[in-house]
Amino acid sequence: MAGTLPQYGSPNSGYSANNAAAVPAITQTDSRDKWSKKMDFLLSVIGFAVDLGNVWRFPYICYQNGGGAFLIPYILMAIFGGVPLFYMELALGQFHRTGAISIWKHICPIFKGIGYAICVIALYVSFYYNTIIAWALFYFYSSFSSILPWTNCDNVWNTPDCTNYFGMDNVTWTNSSSNRNHICENVLEIHKSSGLRDVGGVRWQLMLCLFLIFTIVYFSLWKGVRTSGKVVWVTATLPYIVLFILLIRGATLPGAWRGVVFYLKPQWDKLLETSVWVDAAAQIFFSLGPGFGVLLALSSYNPFTNNCYRDAIVTSLVNCLTSFVSGFVIFTVLGYMAEMRKVEVEDVAKDKGPSLLFITYPEAIANMMGSTFFAIIFFVMMITLGLDSTFGGLEAIITAVLDEYPDYFSHRRELFVLCLVVVCFLGSLSTLTNGGAYVVKLLEEFGVGCSIIAVGFLEAIAVSWFYGIKRFSNDVQAMLGQAPGLFWRVCWVAISPAFLAYIIVSSLLKAPPLMLFDYKYPDWSITVGYIIGFSSFMWIPIYMVYKLVWTPGSLKQVCGLKRNPKTIKPFLMCLIY
């Protein structure tokens, strides 16, 4: 159960703010879970932030946007946008000790719809993200073979134009590698779907994989952070062991240096392109993950005086460095592929997103010595990276709902988590069909996309402008004994909101056509996508209208308050306090 909000006073008996402005104190009740160890919390945050996107998205965006030159806008966007928002969420969750819905009772009730929007977005993410983990589990199972099934064109699912690029008879370049055949014809069976109008039937093999994934998720989350905090000791650390092994192996491959040069060679003229800065801003936002409600939830189980400032800096650095190192893991192998095919690195670096992890990289692994071993550990890494993010996303929903409705769910956590997992599983069924990959792409683009950025923008505005930067700074001082510096206050008030507004406007003005493989999404599907995106964001204006309607006084009286300053303050107090 969430802590209560008493009158202004000391957050704990031993705290003295040296005559600083009084702040509302939240006392942590005995009934609220707490992290068993500080490291449980740090690993959970790192596990959530470091996900599949660090491996597939950052390396591609980096080389596409100027190689080493891209690090300049990336670092600047992290310093002035991503890290301040990351720090803000950790501090909010730790001070108020409650989830993404109830926290707005203490900050600014009129913005409570943000909490509901966050929960809906987290649901959409669970509908498609866990399917990607299920694909990895399918590959993991397929890897237990002396000859990996995607290494040749002799399987029943291979098409006539299948080519083994590393085979002795490979003398021509075609559009269908043996591994592309494997994922399209065997894993997804996407050839049985004509597109979103006819997605076909559910793949029972993938459904079984997804069932196993959600079983792991349930038993990791059902008892709270005390159990999930132990699971992340494996799921958050194992990927780093695998990344180190793959980095060493990649560095010893012939042609690896070609990939590294291609990855880091700076193209300074790219810095003049607006799209490069937009990509840098979007990458750091989605990588660190503010706005998803996860940081609020995880930090709410911390001790009141925990140094969340240091946590924000450490975990942000780990996240960014992981993205950078992942680029070497990917591009050493791409350089090897280019060397073996006798082509340029850019010719083998065309795949992005999941295609990079499920087509390009496994194809290279299949032609290494000890391919079975490297395939197994690679897909174990992908599974654990995905699980950590799922833990965080669902914990955001669980904490938000349990804190908002303690009378109904506080003693029924196991049952609520079970119901939530079942809903997520059923919601994922459309992504398990023959055309499920098309649904995954649609949900990824529109279910999250601009919606979560808009939520993050409004969250920053609500905290900095409505709750007040002075009050928030006093809250941080109450926890840490020291108020945030001028840099952080300026970022929270102006720079970080501008950073998010910049991403939103740029994304809406330059929306590229949506495609997957050779399938171009029809116009009606784009409309459906926008409806999906709005279905989460709409809870914000809906709750605002609800709050305004139920606030004493008619709309005319509300508008007329501008002429009577004495009545403005009580009205605003109803909305804000």
Secondary structure as UniProt FT lines:
FT   TURN            13..14
FT   TURN            18..19
FT   TURN            30..31
FT   HELIX           38..49
FT   HELIX           52..64
FT   TURN            65..66
FT   HELIX           67..70
FT   HELIX           71..77
FT   HELIX           78..82
FT   HELIX           83..96
FT   TURN            100..102
FT   HELIX           103..107
FT   HELIX           109..111
FT   HELIX           113..142
FT   TURN            149..150
FT   TURN            156..157
FT   TURN            160..161
FT   TURN            165..166
FT   TURN            168..169
FT   HELIX           178..181
FT   HELIX           182..187
FT   HELIX           190..192
FT   TURN            196..197
FT   HELIX           204..221
FT   TURN            222..223
FT   HELIX           225..235
FT   TURN            236..237
FT   HELIX           238..251
FT   TURN            254..255
FT   HELIX           256..264
FT   HELIX           268..272
FT   HELIX           274..288
FT   TURN            290..291
FT   HELIX           294..299
FT   TURN            300..301
FT   TURN            304..305
FT   HELIX           308..341
FT   HELIX           345..348
FT   HELIX           354..355
FT   HELIX           356..360
FT   HELIX           361..365
FT   TURN            366..367
FT   TURN            369..370
FT   HELIX           371..404
FT   HELIX           406..409
FT   TURN            410..411
FT   HELIX           413..427
FT   HELIX           429..432
FT   TURN            434..435
FT   HELIX           436..442
FT   HELIX           443..448
FT   HELIX           449..461
FT   HELIX           462..468
FT   HELIX           469..480
FT   HELIX           486..490
FT   HELIX           491..495
FT   HELIX           496..509
FT   STRAND          515..516
FT   TURN            517..518
FT   STRAND          519..520
FT   HELIX           523..537
FT   HELIX           539..550
FT   HELIX           555..560
FT   HELIX           561..563
FT   HELIX           565..576
//
